[in-house]
């Protein structure tokens, strides 16, 4: 986790490590419209609170998004 403009954020690499997924699946997740990440330049970021909320909303696996 890093701080960017006063906000705690996770990078694509951070999220992949937390979820124990590879970079290919991580990119699929970050490119999914349901995932609240933002691209800044060449880097992907997600606010820590938004990531936690995303995980809470998908705790019920019947609501989970599908990764190809």
Backbone as CSV, one residue per row, in Angstrom:
resi,resn,N_x,N_y,N_z,CA_x,CA_y,CA_z,C_x,C_y,C_z
1,UNK,0.854,-1.167,0.000,0.000,0.000,0.000,0.900,1.230,0.000
2,UNK,0.443,2.229,-0.727,1.182,3.478,-0.831,0.238,4.633,-0.566
3,UNK,0.810,5.810,-0.437,-0.016,7.000,-0.292,0.180,7.856,-1.535
4,UNK,-0.932,8.253,-2.134,-0.909,9.044,-3.356,-1.893,10.180,-3.177
5,UNK,-1.417,11.401,-3.216,-2.262,12.587,-3.034,-3.077,12.504,-1.743
6,UNK,-2.447,11.997,-0.688,-3.113,11.914,0.608,-4.067,10.748,0.778
7,UNK,-4.163,9.872,-0.223,-5.050,8.708,-0.141,-4.209,7.438,-0.087
8,UNK,-4.685,6.468,0.671,-4.032,5.161,0.696,-4.532,4.376,-0.502
9,UNK,-3.596,3.890,-1.310,-3.950,3.195,-2.547,-3.139,1.913,-2.689
10,UNK,-3.708,0.992,-3.469,-3.021,-0.239,-3.843,-2.699,-0.163,-5.327
11,UNK,-1.544,-0.670,-5.688,-1.178,-0.785,-7.100,-1.683,-2.124,-7.624
12,UNK,-1.573,-2.312,-8.913,-1.922,-3.595,-9.527,-1.109,-4.716,-8.883
13,UNK,0.171,-4.486,-8.697,1.046,-5.495,-8.087,0.593,-5.821,-6.663
14,UNK,0.230,-4.793,-5.889,-0.250,-5.007,-4.516,-1.480,-5.903,-4.500
15,UNK,-2.444,-5.600,-5.372,-3.693,-6.364,-5.415,-3.421,-7.808,-5.830
16,UNK,-2.551,-8.002,-6.806,-2.208,-9.366,-7.231,-1.607,-10.158,-6.071
17,UNK,-0.750,-9.528,-5.297,-0.142,-10.213,-4.154,-1.180,-10.512,-3.080
18,UNK,-2.068,-9.559,-2.799,-3.095,-9.761,-1.778,-4.060,-10.880,-2.150
19,UNK,-4.440,-10.935,-3.431,-5.407,-11.931,-3.886,-4.749,-13.231,-4.342
20,UNK,-3.431,-13.226,-4.364,-2.665,-14.398,-4.811,-3.060,-14.819,-6.230
21,UNK,-3.035,-13.813,-7.118,-3.332,-14.044,-8.529,-2.158,-13.533,-9.355
22,UNK,-2.071,-13.995,-10.579,-1.021,-13.550,-11.476,-1.337,-12.200,-12.095
23,UNK,-0.356,-11.642,-12.778,-0.531,-10.321,-13.375,-1.575,-10.323,-14.489
24,UNK,-1.711,-11.432,-15.215,-2.715,-11.506,-16.284,-4.123,-11.410,-15.699
25,UNK,-4.407,-12.180,-14.645,-5.720,-12.112,-13.988,-5.911,-10.749,-13.331
26,UNK,-4.840,-10.196,-12.800,-4.914,-8.866,-12.195,-5.324,-7.812,-13.211
27,UNK,-4.739,-7.869,-14.398,-5.106,-6.915,-15.451,-6.558,-7.100,-15.885
28,UNK,-7.015,-8.348,-15.952,-8.422,-8.595,-16.285,-9.323,-7.950,-15.244
29,UNK,-8.954,-8.088,-13.981,-9.739,-7.496,-12.905,-9.743,-5.975,-13.012
30,UNK,-8.581,-5.373,-13.190,-8.480,-3.919,-13.255,-9.170,-3.350,-14.492
31,UNK,-9.271,-4.126,-15.550,-9.965,-3.674,-16.759,-11.466,-3.935,-16.710
32,UNK,-11.935,-4.634,-15.677,-13.362,-4.913,-15.527,-14.074,-3.645,-15.056
33,UNK,-15.171,-3.291,-15.711,-15.908,-2.070,-15.370,-16.471,-2.075,-13.956
34,UNK,-16.648,-3.253,-13.353,-17.184,-3.337,-11.996,-16.117,-3.075,-10.933
35,UNK,-14.862,-3.105,-11.323,-13.767,-2.911,-10.376,-13.414,-1.427,-10.342
36,UNK,-13.450,-0.796,-9.158,-13.299,0.662,-9.061,-11.855,1.169,-9.113
37,UNK,-11.088,0.703,-10.076,-9.696,1.135,-10.220,-9.595,2.254,-11.251
38,UNK,-8.492,2.990,-11.174,-8.246,4.073,-12.122,-6.839,3.936,-12.677
39,UNK,-6.725,4.280,-13.932,-5.409,4.276,-14.553,-4.871,5.698,-14.519
40,UNK,-3.655,5.844,-14.028,-2.984,7.140,-13.982,-1.675,6.976,-14.739
41,UNK,-1.623,7.574,-15.918,-0.454,7.365,-16.769,-0.396,5.913,-17.201
42,UNK,0.691,5.242,-16.865,0.839,3.830,-17.220,0.565,2.907,-16.045
43,UNK,0.151,3.473,-14.920,-0.052,2.682,-13.702,-1.522,2.580,-13.336
44,UNK,-1.894,1.465,-12.719,-3.242,1.252,-12.207,-3.226,1.421,-10.696
45,UNK,-4.284,2.056,-10.154,-4.410,2.276,-8.716,-5.849,2.046,-8.290
46,UNK,-6.010,1.617,-7.052,-7.339,1.527,-6.457,-7.217,2.010,-5.014
47,UNK,-8.151,2.864,-4.604,-8.141,3.342,-3.223,-8.354,2.159,-2.285
48,UNK,-7.651,2.156,-1.165,-7.733,1.053,-0.206,-9.169,0.843,0.263
49,UNK,-9.884,1.928,0.572,-11.270,1.798,1.038,-12.175,1.231,-0.050
50,UNK,-11.964,1.642,-1.297,-12.778,1.132,-2.406,-12.503,-0.354,-2.626
51,UNK,-11.258,-0.763,-2.463,-10.898,-2.176,-2.613,-11.557,-3.014,-1.521
52,UNK,-11.505,-2.529,-0.285,-12.140,-3.247,0.824,-13.646,-3.354,0.606
53,UNK,-14.268,-2.276,0.149,-15.712,-2.287,-0.111,-16.043,-3.252,-1.245
54,UNK,-15.231,-3.265,-2.283,-15.424,-4.185,-3.401,-15.410,-5.627,-2.906
55,UNK,-14.455,-5.953,-2.049,-14.361,-7.314,-1.518,-15.555,-7.650,-0.633
56,UNK,-15.994,-6.706,0.187,-17.156,-6.931,1.052,-18.403,-7.209,0.226
57,UNK,-18.606,-6.431,-0.844,-19.783,-6.598,-1.701,-19.790,-7.961,-2.377
58,UNK,-18.620,-8.513,-2.621,-18.527,-9.790,-3.318,-18.265,-10.954,-2.381
59,UNK,-18.452,-10.733,-1.107,-18.267,-11.817,-0.134,-19.212,-12.966,-0.446
60,UNK,-20.428,-12.639,-0.905,-21.382,-13.646,-1.365,-20.931,-14.051,-2.765
61,UNK,-20.390,-15.246,-2.908,-19.794,-15.655,-4.172,-20.780,-15.718,-5.324
62,UNK,-22.069,-15.721,-5.041,-23.041,-15.705,-6.129,-23.041,-14.348,-6.827
63,UNK,-22.479,-13.319,-6.195,-22.420,-11.981,-6.782,-21.057,-11.682,-7.392
64,UNK,-20.154,-12.638,-7.367,-18.793,-12.368,-7.817,-18.744,-12.134,-9.321
65,UNK,-17.744,-11.371,-9.730,-17.575,-11.111,-11.154,-16.834,-12.281,-11.782
66,UNK,-16.955,-12.420,-13.064,-16.318,-13.520,-13.770,-15.069,-13.015,-14.466
67,UNK,-13.960,-13.690,-14.212,-12.719,-13.406,-14.919,-12.524,-14.498,-15.947
68,UNK,-12.142,-14.123,-17.142,-11.947,-15.103,-18.210,-10.686,-15.881,-18.014
